[in-house]
């Protein structure tokens, strides 16, 4: 038995609801379609977090980012997210091949509210909207198409509590540099100088949109 297995655990909805239930205004704000307001928020967001789960419950959350408007609202029940070059792990995509549901959180920098969208997702290799996803003359090879089932705005309390958008609270040097993290965990045989060189801003920028350019 593990060290923490004796902790008191919530095991039913009835037990959970002893800690609170939503007010009707919060419970009933979920929409089954994207309104103009939802589309406006998505169009202003440069960052979306995509949550997925495999068939056996292994979860993944992956950030997707590009210039604002990179996620395309195709119609009131469908949106598309371009896939850019990364580390090629594709953990979320592997999950979707087993369990085709995704949860999205759209973030607008400086705004404490977020937009949550849930629905059924599929990975596509082309579509008429791919040409609208070209950035720096590069066209994505894959996109995630989500059939929207739920859309609703999340209150600002989490960002307010964390002071996320208050630069005066930021302290990035409180954590060791990324190169030291990488060498401690998955690049143990590599020098700090080598890791730092591959992560210089100009090197990373050149890797954002690799591959042949679209004429």
C-alpha positions in Angstrom: 0.0 0.0 0.0 1.3 3.4 -0.9 2.1 6.2 1.5 -0.9 8.3 0.5 -3.5 5.5 0.0 -5.1 6.2 3.4 -6.3 9.7 2.5 -10.0 10.3 2.7 -11.4 10.0 -0.9 -14.6 11.3 -2.6 -16.2 8.3 -4.3 -19.6 9.4 -5.4 -21.5 12.4 -6.9 -23.5 12.6 -3.7 -20.3 13.0 -1.7 -18.9 15.5 -4.1 -22.0 17.7 -4.0 -21.6 18.0 -0.2 -18.8 20.5 -1.1 -21.1 22.6 -3.3 -23.3 22.6 -6.4 -23.4 25.2 -9.2 -25.8 28.1 -9.2 -28.4 27.8 -12.1 -26.7 30.7 -13.9 -23.4 28.8 -14.0 -25.0 25.4 -14.6 -27.1 26.5 -17.5 -24.6 28.7 -19.4 -23.3 25.8 -21.6 -24.2 26.2 -25.3 -24.3 23.4 -27.9 -23.3 25.7 -30.7 -20.7 28.5 -31.2 -22.3 31.9 -31.1 -20.7 35.1 -32.6 -19.3 35.8 -29.1 -17.6 32.4 -28.9 -16.2 32.9 -32.5 -14.9 36.4 -31.5 -13.0 34.9 -28.6 -11.5 32.1 -30.6 -10.5 34.6 -33.3 -8.6 36.6 -30.6 -6.9 33.7 -29.0 -3.2 32.8 -29.8 -3.2 29.8 -27.5 -5.4 26.8 -26.9 -4.9 23.9 -24.6 -6.1 20.5 -26.0 -7.0 17.8 -23.4 -7.4 14.2 -24.5 -7.7 10.7 -23.0 -6.7 7.3 -24.3 -9.1 4.4 -24.2 -7.7 3.2 -20.9 -7.8 6.7 -19.3 -4.3 8.0 -19.8 -4.6 11.7 -20.2 -2.6 14.4 -22.1 -2.9 18.2 -22.3 -1.1 19.9 -25.2 -0.7 23.6 -25.9 -1.2 24.8 -29.5 -0.2 28.3 -30.4 0.0 30.6 -33.5 -1.0 34.2 -34.3 -4.5 35.1 -33.0 -7.1 33.6 -35.3 -5.1 30.5 -36.1 -8.1 28.3 -34.9 -10.7 28.5 -37.6 -14.4 28.5 -36.8 -15.8 26.6 -39.8 -19.4 26.9 -38.8 -21.4 27.1 -35.6 -20.7 23.5 -34.6 -17.2 22.9 -36.1 -13.7 24.4 -35.6 -10.3 23.4 -36.9 -6.8 23.7 -35.2 -3.7 23.5 -37.4 -0.9 21.2 -36.3 2.6 22.7 -36.4 6.0 21.0 -36.3 7.0 20.0 -32.8 8.7 17.0 -31.1 6.6 14.5 -33.1 5.4 12.7 -29.9 1.8 13.4 -30.9 0.5 12.1 -27.5 -2.8 13.8 -27.9 -3.3 12.6 -31.4 -2.5 9.0 -30.4 -5.2 9.4 -27.7 -7.7 10.6 -30.2 -7.2 7.6 -32.3 -8.5 5.5 -29.4 -11.0 8.0 -27.8 -12.1 10.7 -30.2 -13.1 13.4 -27.6 -11.2 16.5 -26.7 -11.5 19.4 -24.2 -10.2 22.8 -25.2 -9.4 25.9 -23.2 -8.9 29.1 -25.3 -6.7 31.8 -23.6 -6.5 35.5 -24.6 -3.4 37.1 -23.0 -4.4 39.7 -20.4 -7.9 38.4 -20.0 -8.7 36.4 -16.9 -11.6 34.6 -18.4 -11.2 31.5 -20.6 -13.4 29.8 -23.2 -14.0 26.0 -22.8 -15.1 23.9 -25.7 -15.7 20.2 -25.6 -16.5 17.8 -28.5 -15.7 15.0 -30.7 -12.4 15.4 -32.7 -10.8 13.9 -35.7 -7.4 14.3 -37.4 -7.5 15.4 -41.0 -4.8 15.6 -43.7 -6.4 18.3 -45.9 -9.4 20.6 -46.4 -10.4 23.8 -48.0 -9.5 25.7 -44.9 -5.9 24.6 -44.9 -4.9 27.5 -47.1 -6.3 29.9 -44.5 -3.9 28.3 -42.0 -0.7 29.3 -43.8 1.8 31.1 -41.6 5.2 32.4 -42.9 4.4 30.7 -46.2 4.0 27.3 -44.6 0.9 25.1 -44.8 0.1 22.6 -42.0 0.1 18.9 -42.9 -2.5 18.0 -40.3 -5.4 19.7 -38.5 -7.6 18.7 -35.7 -11.3 19.2 -36.6 -13.6 19.4 -33.5 -17.4 18.9 -33.7 -18.6 21.1 -30.9 -20.9 19.7 -28.3 -20.3 22.2 -25.4 -19.1 25.8 -25.3 -19.0 28.1 -22.3 -17.0 30.8 -20.6 -15.0 30.0 -17.5 -14.9 32.6 -14.7 -11.7 34.6 -14.0 -11.0 33.3 -10.5 -8.1 31.0 -11.3 -6.2 33.7 -13.2 -7.1 36.3 -10.5 -5.8 34.0 -7.7 -2.6 33.2 -9.6 -1.9 36.9 -10.8 -1.0 35.3 -14.1 -1.2 38.5 -16.1 0.5 40.8 -13.5 4.1 41.2 -14.7 5.2 42.5 -11.3 4.4 39.1 -9.8 6.5 37.1 -12.4 9.7 35.5 -11.1 11.1 33.3 -13.9 14.5 33.0 -12.3 13.0 31.3 -9.3 13.2 28.0 -11.3 16.5 26.7 -12.8 17.1 27.5 -16.5 15.6 25.1 -19.1 19.1 23.9 -20.2 19.7 22.7 -16.6 16.4 21.0 -16.4 17.0 19.2 -19.7 20.5 18.0 -18.6 19.1 16.8 -15.3 16.4 14.7 -16.9 16.6 13.7 -20.5 19.9 15.1 -21.8 22.2 13.9 -19.1 25.1 13.3 -21.4 25.1 16.7 -23.1 26.8 19.9 -22.1 24.9 22.9 -20.9 26.5 24.9 -23.7 25.2 22.5 -26.3 21.7 22.6 -24.9 21.7 26.4 -24.6 22.9 26.7 -28.2 20.0 24.6 -29.6 17.5 26.7 -27.6 18.7 30.2 -28.5 15.8 32.4 -29.6 17.0 32.6 -33.2 17.4 28.8 -33.4 13.9 28.2 -32.0 12.4 30.8 -34.3 13.9 29.1 -37.4 12.3 25.8 -36.2 8.7 27.2 -35.8 7.6 26.7 -39.4 10.0 24.2 -41.1 9.6 22.4 -44.4 9.0 23.7 -47.9 7.4 27.0 -48.4 4.1 27.4 -50.2 4.3 29.6 -53.3 
